[in-house]
Amino acid sequence: MKGKKKFDIVIEGGTLLTMIEGEEPISDARIMISGDTIEEVSTCHKGPLPDTHEFINTVNTIILPGLINSHGHTPMTLFRGMADDLPLKQWLFNHIFPAEAQYINLDTVYWGSLLACLEMIASGTTTVVDSYFLADGIIKATEKAGMRAIVAQGVIDLPAPGVPDPRENLDVALAFLERWIDFSNLITPGLFCHSPLTCSKETLRKAKDISNRFNLPLQVHLSETHDEVTEIQKMTGLRPVMYLEDLSILESRVIAAHAIHLDEEEIDLLAKRQVRIAHCSESNMKLGSGIAPISTMLEKGLTVGLGTDGCASNNNLDLFGEMDAAAKLGKVASLDPTVLDARTVLRMVTAGGAKLAGVEDQVGTIEAGKKADIIVVDIDAPHMMPLYHPFSQIVYSATGGDVKDVIINGEIVYRDRQFTTLNKDEIIKEVRRISQKIIT
């Protein structure tokens, strides 16, 4: 007679939001995990507790898929609060670019990214779609943390960290992809063209060609400000989306961040080309960039995820706050309280974010056969009580600090609010050392 199966992790007792389309919350849920995979999802009423190496008691919690940050620049944690309350162009050219030139190197990218991993894991983010310069340091940090990630090397036609001569930007980018393409099943390399203003048409086309050669996503900032739209129109005679279409850039592997100042024709074209959109509500508000027409994009079938952007323009990596802001901003913009309802917004950081990242076959929902990227949110706190509607509670009441357990790819990386893969004290000590050099 065969012995009873022993699972690696059993999660039991909470209210489960599987985020499967149309599926309602499951009370007293039980999730059984073997290796990196969810084997079974049921309720505690299905017999006695199975044999397990790790048991996570989730009574008085909400369980949901790990959150997906669709647009970030993780090393920019080092510039958190450095240049606030400024318009985008002044913030970028007068403060951020000079600071990057002076202080960003492989060491600072690594430690800044580790600090970001601490913050993301502690607030329930299990996957990040990231982009910056010297991106080798980001890969090393996310790999150490055990996070799932798309990590893109920045491409820009200006001197940048690691690429002082812009003529070498695509050579550096190609070498980055070749170096990391087969590194990890959790981390995918990619390219990030800073914007259609800071990258020439030749750079945009070549970056797209390189991305296609490797079948990898291409990230780009798009239509973030009125000024950007106006400058591109003056330069090309076309609005930004039409300009990228003219260059044959737009297609389903493109991830466009911000996408604020779009007309209806541009939205229709983005939908036709299946471009994926990363909405950064808090960064857009803080920089005074505008309100992206997210409800219209969703109505037209676009895939939309939520991103925090970098800490220099947000100033945090908490996707719970991002959900709350996105939902309310959409309602204010439309003067309609029914748009961007809680369930829709929560899908943007779970199933929608997974589709944006191209990993919807692996994560984004909790169901048998998917990878075990799962978070547990504590509801035993005054601001989380009473519980009537779990979707609303997560979007409008919860904060990142309510996350108590995080599992990524079947590994417990955060247990009872304690890190298991990262040394928090060491990381904070190193970041303090670096920040003292920045402010002196």
C-alpha positions, 0 to 999 in steps of 0.5 A, a space after each residue: 500500500 502506498 504511503 500518503 502523499 506529503 506536501 511541501 506547503 499547506 496553506 489553510 483557513 483564510 478567505 481565498 481570492 483565486 482571481 480566476 475570472 468570475 470565481 467568487 471568494 472561497 472561505 476556509 480555503 486549503 491550498 496544497 503545494 509540491 515543489 514550485 507548483 500548486 497541486 490542489 485548491 479546496 476547502 478545509 472541509 475536505 478531510 483532515 490536514 494533509 501531511 506537510 513539511 510546512 503548514 501556514 495557518 491563515 485564519 483571519 486572513 485573505 489569500 491571493 496571488 502574488 502581486 505583479 508590479 508592471 513598471 519599476 526602476 528598482 535602483 531608484 530607491 536610492 533617490 527616494 525623496 531627493 527631488 520632489 514636487 517638480 515637473 517631469 522634465 525639470 525633475 529628470 534633466 536637472 536632478 535625476 540624470 545628474 545624480 545617476 551620472 555621479 552615483 549610479 554604478 554596479 554596486 549602487 544598482 545592486 544595493 538599491 535593487 535589494 532595498 527595493 526587493 525588501 520593500 516589494 516582498 514585504 508589501 506582497 509583490 512577487 513579480 516585477 517588470 523592471 528597467 534601468 541601467 547597469 541591469 546586471 545588478 538588478 538581476 543579481 539582486 532579484 535572484 538573491 531575493 528569489 523574486 520573479 522578474 523581467 529585467 530590462 537594460 536601459 537604452 537611451 541616446 544620451 550618456 548613461 550609467 555604464 554606457 558613457 558613449 551613447 553610440 554603444 547603447 545597443 551593443 551593451 544591450 545586446 551583450 546583456 541579453 546574451 549574458 542573461 537569456 538562459 540564466 533563470 526560469 524566474 528572471 527574463 532579460 529584456 530591453 527598455 527604450 527610455 522614450 521616443 524623445 530620448 531614443 532616435 528612430 534608428 535606436 528604436 528600430 534596432 532595439 525592436 529588432 534585437 528584442 524580436 530576435 530573442 522573442 523578448 518584450 520591449 519596454 518604452 515610456 509613452 505619452 507621459 506628458 503633454 510636452 512630450 506629445 507636443 515635441 514629438 509632433 513637432 519633430 515628426 508631424 505625428 502623435 507618439 503612438 502613430 510615430 511608433 506605428 510608422 516605425 513598425 514598433 507596435 506589437 504584442 511584445 511591447 509594454 508601454 508605460 504611462 500612456 496618458 495623453 492618448 486620443 481615441 485613434 491611438 487607443 484603438 491602434 494600441 488595442 489592434 496591435 495588442 500593446 500592453 499598458 503599464 499604468 502608474 497612477 501615483 507617479 502620474 499624479 505626483 509629477 502632474 503628468 495627467 490621468 490615463 484613460 484606463 477605463 477606455 483602454 479596458 473597454 477596448 480590450 487592452 491588457 493593463 497592469 499597474 506599476 509603481 514606477 521608481 521611488 524617485 517619483 512615487 515614493 514607494 513600491 506598495 501596490 496596495 496604495 497603487 490599487 487604491 489610487 488607480 481605482 479612485 483616480 479613474 472614478 474622478 476622471 470619469 465622474 462615475 463611481 462604478 468604473 474601475 471597480 475593486 475586482 477589476 483593479 485587483 485583476 490588474 495587479 494579478 491576472 492582468 499583470 501576469 498577462 502583461 508580463 507574459 507569464 499568465 500560464 504560470 502565475 496571476 491566479 491560484 489554481 492547480 498547475 500554476 506556480 505557487 506565487 501566493 501572499 497572505 494578508 492579515 485582516 486582524 487589524 482595526 482598519 481591516 474590520 469588519 469584512 464584508 467584501 474581500 475584493 473591496 477590502 484589499 483595494 480600499 482598506 489594506 496596505 502593504 504592511 498587512 502582508 504577513 506571508 509571501 511565497 514565490 515559486 513554492 519558496 517561502 520568502 517572507 514568513 510572519 513578516 520576517 524575511 527568509 532570503 534577504 538580510 534586512 539589516 545588512 541591506 539597510 546598512 549598505 543603503 545608508 552608507 551609499 546615501 551618505 555619499 549622495 547627500 554630502 
